[in-house]
Amino acid sequence: MIMGQAGRSLKPWLPAGWRSFKMRYRYYETYYQITVRLTDTDDDSAECAQFAQIKIDGAMKSLQNLNLINDQREHTIEIRL
């Protein structure tokens, strides 16, 4: 789950037939380019119980909750479900 202040959260979910989606999210004065993709699996729909893999600004992270920060920089987040 991606968490922001004031109770804002994002729990990525892909409906049947979707393999990925991209979004640009502004958190105060900070922009996040977020890409969510399914891992290679036979199931073509996935609700995010856990992230299979997450990269933040190209670096692999081992976490299930990501707290957004307002540092006025642009960041990339890649999530595999």
PyMOL commands that set and color helices and strands:
alter all, ss='L'
color gray80, all
select strands_A, chain A and resi 2-3+9-10+13-14+20-27+30-37+46-47+53-56+59-61+66-67+74-80
alter strands_A, ss='S'
color yellow, strands_A
deselect
rebuild
show_as cartoon
